[in-house]
Amino acid sequence: MLSKLQLLSVFFGDEIIYKIYLRSQVIHKLFETNPELDINKLDLFHLQFTQSLIDLLRKIKKNNETNVSLLFDEIQINKEMMERLNDPTYTVANFNIEKQRQALKVNLSLRKLFQVLSDESTENPLSKNINAFSSRFAADFFYTISTDLMEELTAYGLTDIYKNNYAKIQRKLMGVLCKYDFKTEFYCGLKSGTQVIEVYKFLDDDRHFIYAPSDSLFVFLDVAKIAGIDMSTNLSKKEKLVYELKDKNDRMEGNAAAMKANMPAEITSLLADNYKKISDISFLDNITNIDVQANILKSMLNTDLI
């Protein structure tokens, strides 16, 4: 029993359990060196007190280990989720590469649109798969705006645009594009419900315009209207979730060791009282007190505290 109690004191690393173990050794040694003492009292002490304490600590240990096991199960599930979410197709690096390609497609489409409109051609000026970019990245990388703002940004007057069967472009925008040789870059993406728009910026001028894929529309954008959008992070939703899961796992792993040896405050208080009782030099003369303490320990086994 002393060996079992020693192992439990090491497992929990709790000072009061170690003190009880040391005191139990002293009591055991007392009977070893004093054969005139009634050995039945030692048997009673171990049977009533030590065994009850061991049973209680084992139950706490088992419950703690179950909780830790559940914790590590959750950690493993989170790791598996992170592996699935770490699809290189939807990373920031991949998005940055693809938005450069998209800007090139838009610039080529606008240059071709100018030629088509000038020649009154019926040819489609838009680059192949020009709308695949928004379909692929809007969910994770485009910023959400209100429906009212989306309507405002995509509004135009019929007399203010050039159009053919494939695209519409603001007259003034076409003039500025020609002036700067159709050199623009992708600025950001915006979405509202199922509607998306791509925002572009001139390389040589601090002006912006939008491309609305659903309407093949190109119009100027007053960038002040989207100044309230937080663009401090460019992480996708998936990457944000990966970071959140990793942070959660780090915290759970840090808590696992403490959880494994967790001791309810009520039990700690009871053990302190037990230690006080068995430290009393005259406790053998009042062995019934040990019976009382043992009953309290046993009652703890049937509570919801552990």
C-alpha positions as CSV (number, residue, x, y, z in Angstrom):
1,M,0.0,0.0,0.0
2,L,2.9,2.4,0.8
3,S,4.4,1.7,-2.7
4,K,1.0,2.4,-4.3
5,L,0.7,5.6,-2.3
6,Q,4.2,6.7,-3.3
7,L,3.5,6.2,-7.0
8,L,0.3,8.3,-6.7
9,S,2.2,11.0,-4.8
10,V,4.7,11.2,-7.7
11,F,2.0,11.2,-10.3
12,F,0.1,14.1,-8.7
13,G,3.2,16.0,-7.5
14,D,1.0,17.3,-4.7
15,E,2.7,18.3,-1.5
16,I,-0.1,17.2,0.9
17,I,-0.2,13.7,-0.7
18,Y,3.6,13.4,-0.3
19,K,3.3,14.4,3.3
20,I,0.6,11.8,3.9
21,Y,2.9,9.2,2.3
22,L,5.8,10.2,4.5
23,R,3.6,10.2,7.6
24,S,2.3,6.8,6.7
25,Q,5.9,5.5,6.5
26,V,6.6,6.9,9.9
27,I,3.5,5.1,11.3
28,H,4.5,1.9,9.6
29,K,8.0,2.2,11.0
30,L,6.6,2.8,14.5
31,F,4.9,-0.6,14.5
32,E,8.0,-2.2,13.0
33,T,10.2,-1.0,15.8
34,N,7.7,-1.4,18.6
35,P,6.4,-5.0,18.6
36,E,4.4,-4.4,21.7
37,L,2.0,-2.2,19.8
38,D,-1.2,-3.9,18.6
39,I,-0.5,-4.8,15.0
40,N,-4.2,-4.9,14.3
41,K,-4.3,-1.2,14.6
42,L,-1.8,-0.9,11.8
43,D,-3.9,-3.2,9.7
44,L,-7.0,-1.2,10.5
45,F,-5.2,2.1,9.6
46,H,-4.1,0.8,6.2
47,L,-7.4,-1.0,5.5
48,Q,-9.6,2.0,6.5
49,F,-7.4,5.0,5.7
50,T,-4.6,4.1,3.2
51,Q,-6.7,1.9,1.0
52,S,-9.6,4.4,0.9
53,L,-7.1,7.2,0.1
54,I,-5.6,5.1,-2.7
55,D,-9.0,4.3,-4.2
56,L,-9.9,8.0,-4.1
57,L,-6.7,9.1,-5.8
58,R,-7.0,6.3,-8.4
59,K,-10.4,7.5,-9.3
60,I,-9.2,11.1,-9.6
61,K,-6.2,9.9,-11.7
62,K,-8.5,7.9,-14.0
63,N,-10.9,10.8,-14.5
64,N,-8.0,13.2,-15.2
65,E,-6.4,10.7,-17.7
66,T,-9.8,10.4,-19.4
67,N,-10.1,14.2,-19.7
68,V,-6.5,14.4,-21.0
69,S,-7.2,11.7,-23.5
70,L,-10.3,13.6,-24.7
71,L,-8.1,16.7,-24.9
72,F,-5.5,14.9,-27.1
73,D,-8.3,13.4,-29.2
74,E,-9.5,17.0,-29.9
75,I,-5.9,18.1,-30.6
76,Q,-5.5,15.2,-33.1
77,I,-8.8,16.1,-34.8
78,N,-7.7,19.7,-35.1
79,K,-4.4,18.6,-36.6
80,E,-6.2,16.5,-39.2
81,M,-8.5,19.4,-40.0
82,M,-5.4,21.7,-40.4
83,E,-3.9,19.2,-42.9
84,R,-7.1,19.2,-44.9
85,L,-7.3,23.0,-44.8
86,N,-3.7,23.5,-45.8
87,D,-4.6,23.1,-49.5
88,P,-1.9,25.0,-51.4
89,T,-4.5,26.0,-54.0
90,Y,-6.0,28.5,-51.6
91,T,-2.9,30.0,-49.8
92,V,-2.0,33.7,-49.8
93,A,1.1,32.9,-51.9
94,N,-1.1,31.2,-54.6
95,F,-3.6,34.1,-54.4
96,N,-0.8,36.7,-54.9
97,I,0.4,34.8,-58.0
98,E,-3.1,34.4,-59.5
99,K,-4.1,38.0,-59.0
100,Q,-1.1,39.1,-61.1
101,R,-2.2,36.7,-63.8
102,Q,-5.8,38.1,-63.5
103,A,-4.5,41.7,-63.8
104,L,-2.8,40.7,-67.0
105,K,-6.0,39.0,-68.4
106,V,-8.0,42.2,-67.5
107,N,-5.4,44.5,-69.2
108,L,-5.4,42.4,-72.3
109,S,-9.1,42.2,-72.4
110,L,-9.4,46.0,-72.0
111,R,-6.9,46.6,-74.8
112,K,-8.8,44.1,-77.0
113,L,-12.1,45.8,-76.0
114,F,-10.8,49.1,-77.2
115,Q,-9.9,47.6,-80.6
116,V,-13.2,45.8,-80.9
117,L,-15.2,48.9,-80.2
118,S,-13.0,51.0,-82.5
119,D,-13.5,48.4,-85.3
120,E,-17.1,47.8,-84.5
121,S,-16.2,44.2,-84.4
122,T,-18.5,41.4,-83.0
123,E,-15.5,39.6,-81.6
124,N,-15.5,38.7,-77.9
125,P,-12.6,40.8,-76.3
126,L,-12.6,39.2,-72.9
127,S,-9.8,36.7,-72.1
128,K,-10.7,33.1,-71.8
129,N,-11.7,32.1,-68.2
130,I,-11.5,35.7,-67.1
131,N,-14.2,35.0,-64.5
132,A,-12.5,31.9,-63.0
133,F,-10.4,34.1,-60.7
134,S,-13.4,35.4,-58.7
135,S,-15.1,32.0,-58.7
136,R,-12.0,30.5,-57.2
137,F,-10.9,33.1,-54.6
138,A,-13.9,35.3,-53.7
139,A,-15.1,33.1,-50.8
140,D,-11.7,33.3,-49.0
141,F,-10.0,36.5,-50.1
142,F,-12.6,39.1,-51.2
143,Y,-13.9,41.6,-48.6
144,T,-17.6,41.7,-47.7
145,I,-19.5,44.9,-48.3
146,S,-23.2,45.8,-48.0
147,T,-25.7,45.2,-50.8
148,D,-26.4,49.0,-50.9
149,L,-22.7,49.7,-51.4
150,M,-22.4,47.0,-54.0
151,E,-25.3,48.6,-56.0
152,E,-23.8,52.0,-55.6
153,L,-20.4,50.9,-56.9
154,T,-21.8,49.1,-59.9
155,A,-24.3,51.9,-60.9
156,Y,-23.8,53.6,-64.3
157,G,-25.7,55.8,-66.7
158,L,-26.5,54.3,-70.1
159,T,-25.2,57.4,-71.9
160,D,-21.9,57.2,-70.1
161,I,-20.8,53.8,-71.4
162,Y,-19.5,52.1,-74.5
163,K,-20.8,48.5,-75.0
164,N,-21.1,45.6,-77.2
165,N,-22.5,42.1,-76.8
166,Y,-19.7,41.1,-74.4
167,A,-18.8,44.0,-72.2
168,K,-19.6,47.5,-71.0
169,I,-17.1,50.2,-70.1
170,Q,-17.3,53.8,-68.9
171,R,-16.3,56.2,-71.7
172,K,-14.1,58.2,-69.4
173,L,-12.4,55.1,-68.1
174,M,-11.6,53.9,-71.6
175,G,-9.9,57.3,-72.3
176,V,-7.8,57.0,-69.2
177,L,-6.9,53.4,-70.0
178,C,-5.7,54.5,-73.4
179,K,-3.7,57.3,-71.8
180,Y,-1.8,55.0,-69.5
181,D,-1.5,52.2,-72.0
182,F,-3.8,49.8,-70.2
183,K,-1.3,49.3,-67.3
184,T,-3.2,48.4,-64.1
185,E,-2.9,46.0,-61.2
186,F,-5.3,44.1,-59.0
187,Y,-6.1,46.1,-55.9
188,C,-8.7,44.0,-54.0
189,G,-11.9,41.9,-54.4
190,L,-15.3,42.8,-52.9
191,K,-18.4,40.6,-52.5
192,S,-22.0,40.9,-51.3
193,G,-24.0,37.8,-51.3
194,T,-23.4,36.1,-54.6
195,Q,-22.3,39.3,-56.4
196,V,-18.6,40.0,-56.6
197,I,-16.4,42.8,-58.1
198,E,-12.7,43.1,-58.7
199,V,-11.0,46.4,-58.0
200,Y,-8.0,47.6,-60.1
201,K,-5.6,50.5,-59.8
202,F,-3.6,52.3,-62.4
203,L,0.1,51.8,-62.1
204,D,0.9,55.4,-63.0
205,D,-2.1,57.1,-61.5
206,D,-3.9,56.9,-58.1
207,R,-7.2,56.1,-59.6
208,H,-9.2,52.9,-59.4
209,F,-11.9,51.1,-61.4
210,I,-14.0,47.9,-61.0
211,Y,-14.7,44.9,-63.1
212,A,-18.0,43.2,-62.3
213,P,-17.9,39.7,-63.8
214,S,-21.6,39.1,-63.7
215,D,-22.3,42.1,-65.9
216,S,-18.9,42.3,-67.7
217,L,-18.8,45.9,-66.5
218,F,-15.9,48.3,-66.2
219,V,-16.5,51.6,-64.4
220,F,-14.5,54.1,-62.3
221,L,-14.4,53.6,-58.5
222,D,-14.2,56.3,-55.9
223,V,-11.8,54.4,-53.5
224,A,-12.9,56.6,-50.6
225,K,-16.2,54.7,-50.6
226,I,-14.4,51.5,-49.5
227,A,-12.0,53.2,-47.1
228,G,-13.7,51.6,-44.1
229,I,-12.8,48.1,-45.2
230,D,-10.1,46.5,-43.0
231,M,-7.4,45.3,-45.4
232,S,-4.8,44.8,-42.7
233,T,-4.8,41.0,-43.3
234,N,-5.0,39.1,-46.5
235,L,-5.3,35.7,-44.9
236,S,-8.0,33.4,-46.4
237,K,-10.8,32.1,-44.2
238,K,-9.2,28.7,-44.3
239,E,-5.8,30.0,-43.3
240,K,-7.4,32.0,-40.4
241,L,-9.1,28.9,-39.2
242,V,-5.7,27.0,-39.4
243,Y,-4.1,29.7,-37.3
244,E,-7.0,29.6,-34.8
245,L,-6.8,25.8,-34.6
246,K,-3.0,25.9,-34.1
247,D,-3.3,28.5,-31.3
248,K,-6.0,26.3,-29.7
249,N,-3.8,23.2,-29.9
250,D,-0.9,25.0,-28.4
251,R,-3.0,26.2,-25.4
252,M,-4.5,22.7,-24.9
253,E,-1.1,21.0,-25.0
254,G,0.1,23.5,-22.5
255,N,-2.9,22.7,-20.2
256,A,-2.6,18.9,-20.6
257,A,0.1,18.5,-18.0
258,A,-1.7,20.5,-15.4
259,M,-5.0,18.8,-16.2
260,K,-3.4,15.3,-15.8
261,A,-2.5,16.0,-12.1
262,N,-5.4,18.3,-11.3
263,M,-6.8,17.9,-7.8
264,P,-10.2,19.4,-6.9
265,A,-9.9,22.0,-4.2
266,E,-12.4,20.2,-2.0
267,I,-10.2,17.0,-2.1
268,T,-7.1,19.0,-1.3
269,S,-8.8,20.5,1.7
270,L,-9.9,17.0,2.9
271,L,-6.4,15.6,2.5
272,A,-5.0,18.5,4.5
273,D,-7.4,17.6,7.3
274,N,-6.5,13.9,7.0
275,Y,-2.8,14.8,7.3
276,K,-3.5,16.8,10.4
277,K,-5.3,13.9,12.0
278,I,-2.6,11.3,11.3
279,S,0.1,13.7,12.4
280,D,-1.4,13.9,15.9
281,I,1.0,12.0,18.1
282,S,-1.9,10.4,20.0
283,F,-3.9,9.3,17.0
284,L,-3.4,5.6,17.7
285,D,-5.3,6.1,20.9
286,N,-8.2,7.5,18.9
287,I,-8.2,5.1,16.0
288,T,-11.9,5.7,15.6
289,N,-11.0,9.1,14.2
290,I,-9.4,7.3,11.3
291,D,-12.7,5.4,10.7
292,V,-14.4,8.7,10.4
293,Q,-11.9,10.1,8.0
294,A,-12.0,6.9,6.0
295,N,-15.8,7.2,5.7
296,I,-15.4,10.7,4.4
297,L,-12.8,9.5,1.8
298,K,-15.2,6.8,0.7
299,S,-18.1,9.2,0.4
300,M,-15.9,11.3,-1.9
301,L,-15.8,8.4,-4.3
302,N,-19.5,8.8,-4.9
303,T,-19.6,12.5,-5.4
304,D,-19.6,14.6,-8.6
305,L,-16.4,16.5,-7.5
306,I,-14.2,14.0,-9.4
